[in-house]
């Protein structure tokens, strides 16, 4: 299973608005749909607990997180 791409789109919008080019540049040279699919797959573990993703968004670090760092935030 994977999270719906619409949820990942909203997540990417929020991270882009927060971190700007620092977030977008992480994926330079990659197909963004592949990146989003990977995030959807990895974050699916929180599909029954979207509050964990919400908590992570409310407690973002100063530096732009990658997927592993964002997933760790969700686990807190």
N, C-alpha and C positions, 0 to 999 in steps of 0.2 A: 504494500500500500504506500501511498504518498499523500502528503497534504495537497489540497487543491491548488492548482497554479494561481488561481485568483488570490488566495491567501498569501502566497509567496510574492506575487506582484505587489500587494499592499505592503508586505514586509520590506521588499526592495525599495519601494517608494519612500517609506519612512527612513530607512537607512541612508538612502541617497540624499534626502532632505536634511538629515542630521549631519552626515559626513561629507557631502558633496563629492567632488572629484576623487577624494581619497577612497571612497567606496567604489565608485565606477571604475577607477583605474586598476583596482585589484583584478578585474576581469578583462583587462585590455588584451586583445588578441584571441579571446575565447568567445565561443558562441554563447551569448547570454541565456538563450533558452536551455542549453546544456547545463549551465551553472544553476539556473533556477530549478531545473529538474533534480539536480543533485541535492540542493537545499531542501526541496520538497521531500525527497526520499529520506534524507538524514533527520529531518525534523518531524517526520511522521510519528515518531515515538511520543510526541506531545499532542497528537491529534485528539486525544480524549481529555487533554489538559491544556487547552489554549491559554489558560491563565499563566502558565509557565512562560510562554512566548511573550505575553503581555508584560509580565514582570521583567523579563530581560530587556524589553524595549524601554521600560521606565527606569532601568538601572544600567544604561549603556556606559561603557568606559570612555575615557577621554580619547583614546585611540580607536580607530575603526577596527572592529573585530572581523576575523575571518569566520568561516563556518564552524570550525572546531571551537573557537572561543565563544561564539554566539550560543552554540549548543551547550557549552559548559555553563554559561549564564542561565540558560533555561533550566538547568538541573538544580540550581540553588534554591 
